[in-house]
Amino acid sequence: ATFALSNVATFTPANTGNSNFFTGSYIADLRGLNPYFGSRTLVLLDGQRVVNSNQGDSFDLNLVPQVLVTRIDTVTGGASAAYGSGAIAGVVNVIMDNKLEGGKVTGDFYETSQSDARDRHFGAAYGHSLFDGRIHFLIGGEYQNQDGVGCEFARSWCAQNVGEYSLGNTPPSSGSAGILGYGPDVRSNFNSTT
């Protein structure tokens, strides 16, 4: 069974639409606050604060190798009382596998039903105790690459160049269809001629 709850904390990528801010970043955003200027979600690594990785007062979770993550704990209520205004939305605590002995390898590959937009992911980690457990050596890393899709040449519906486009910012008059148009030559309708 699949359940969808609107108040459940989720992670949302910060590179969603119409912005050059933090492109490619994966920012913890527990309450859907504006990630471009700080999601107000505090990220901890093994219970310790991490240095923000961008000017938006947030940390890019892509910097933590998934292969080394044991679990992720979240707190969404009352966290700002303990951690300050950076935790208004909540706290994400990433628990690492600090006692890894030996190696661990992971990988996956995906592509669309059109055999494009290939997504390759590979991760590896190794850990070993030294001097009767007084020192623990740990190293890990990941690689991911996703191919783009050239829409105009990859999909028949996109090659037709038909779709919705904006007619302008004026509110529609009574009886008109609205401020969105539908028709051919969509790409040129997005470009200004002035």
Rosetta blueprint (number, residue, H / E / L):
1 A L
2 T L
3 F L
4 A L
5 L L
6 S L
7 N L
8 V L
9 A L
10 T L
11 F L
12 T L
13 P L
14 A L
15 N L
16 T L
17 G L
18 N L
19 S L
20 N L
21 F L
22 F L
23 T L
24 G L
25 S L
26 Y L
27 I E
28 A L
29 D L
30 L L
31 R L
32 G L
33 L L
34 N L
35 P H
36 Y H
37 F H
38 G L
39 S L
40 R L
41 T E
42 L E
43 V E
44 L E
45 L E
46 D L
47 G L
48 Q E
49 R E
50 V L
51 V L
52 N L
53 S L
54 N L
55 Q L
56 G L
57 D L
58 S L
59 F L
60 D E
61 L H
62 N H
63 L H
64 V L
65 P L
66 Q H
67 V H
68 L H
69 V E
70 T E
71 R E
72 I E
73 D E
74 T E
75 V E
76 T L
77 G L
78 G L
79 A H
80 S H
81 A H
82 A H
83 Y H
84 G L
85 S H
86 G H
87 A H
88 I L
89 A L
90 G E
91 V E
92 V E
93 N E
94 V E
95 I E
96 M E
97 D L
98 N L
99 K L
100 L L
101 E L
102 G E
103 G E
104 K E
105 V E
106 T E
107 G E
108 D E
109 F E
110 Y E
111 E L
112 T L
113 S L
114 Q L
115 S L
116 D L
117 A L
118 R L
119 D E
120 R E
121 H E
122 F E
123 G E
124 A E
125 A E
126 Y E
127 G E
128 H E
129 S E
130 L E
131 F L
132 D L
133 G L
134 R L
135 I E
136 H E
137 F E
138 L E
139 I E
140 G E
141 G E
142 E E
143 Y E
144 Q E
145 N E
146 Q E
147 D L
148 G L
149 V L
150 G L
151 C H
152 E H
153 F H
154 A H
155 R L
156 S H
157 W H
158 C H
159 A H
160 Q L
161 N L
162 V E
163 G E
164 E E
165 Y E
166 S E
167 L L
168 G L
169 N L
170 T L
171 P L
172 P L
173 S L
174 S L
175 G L
176 S L
177 A L
178 G L
179 I L
180 L E
181 G E
182 Y E
183 G E
184 P E
185 D L
186 V H
187 R H
188 S H
189 N H
190 F H
191 N L
192 S L
193 T L
194 T L
